[in-house]
């Protein structure tokens, strides 16, 4: 038996196992139903692909159990995505390109050279590095420092880290700290005095938060009430007037965000901020679910539910020379990501698919609904001489949004 046929047989057995346990969710005894639910959870995130779609005909208890199972498995899958990648390197006088290729291979994080985009010289300096199971960011910081390059926050594509030449020569201060897949670094401190009434002093600290490129946060929140800071004389540095929580939306292709923290000025004689502790909250998309709608010629109010998301194709109708696909995405019970920021929904993938696999992309869109738990978008398609019945509408969206806490502590930040 070939390796491919063995894999097919193994997958078939797995599918049958999932199907059996799903049927047992509607078994006669409570013990059997509980055992089936636990069994499906034990199979892990791989079972998500095999779970049936929840419809209006799904029995209420089976629906509730499938929703619980899906939520647990999606959380497990999200947890695996948010685990930091570790790399082991042993290079002596190796070209930068070779070292970065090995980091990319071990971590799964794509690294792209953006120096040519800015007319910079694309050198390939020799790098020496040894590390054993180092965090991705620890290894990157060491390599980037030796090569006199730095990260560029806009790679222009998803799941990639871009780099450019560093403007200033010499080694960076290396004040960054690492928390899982995240890197937090103070990049600037400014002190100011307002000479016009009311006379006041203030200090602003710029924090840059970067994440491993395989992660795609939707929103990063910084609750300032969790911030604790002290200088090297033991003086508590209080938060100046400002927002209680600072939210920054993340654009597609962006790999870092910046926060400005307003603090009171430390006493004269203070040399450093000895400690700056805080907690970030990153909203991360869970597993991407795919929704397919055919019979577009007679579409009206078609709805599907997978994971924790409902997608409805309200209409697919002709509008002059275009066709409008009116899609409503709903997270029952509300979603913090929908309430806080809607831009990520605009990045969801949608296209028409012909029988031969041809893809037809949309020609634009506009929102027609914004609610606490839903957003509606009308997508424009140009079919030319073809008919809606020639296509299936394919829509992809995260089935859940995971809230990921990120605790950090920075030490010995030099004051101006």
MOLIN-V234321 format. One line per field, one symbol per residue. psi: psi as a letter, one per 30 degrees, with the letter a starting at -180 (. if undefined). Layout:
# MOLIN-V234321
psi->???
This chain:
# MOLIN-V234321
psi->kleeeeeeeeeeeeeeeeeeeeeffglekeeeeeeeeeeeeffafffeffklkklffkkeeeeeeeeeeeeeeeeeeeeeegkkkkkkkikjhlkeeeeeeeeeeefgkkkkjgeffgglkililkkkkkkjhlkeeeeeeeeeeefhllkkfjfglkhkklllkkekllklfigllkjbglkkkkfkkkklkjfkkkklllkkkkkkkllkffkilekkkjjffgkkkkafggkkjlklkakekjkkkklkfkgllkkjjjllkllkfkeljekjkakljkjkkakkkkkkjahffgkjhkklkkbgkkkkjeljlkjcflkkjjkkkkjkflkeeeeekfefeffkkklkklfgfkkjllgllkkfkjlfglkkkjkkkjfbgllefflkkkkklkflkkjjkjklkkkhjkl.
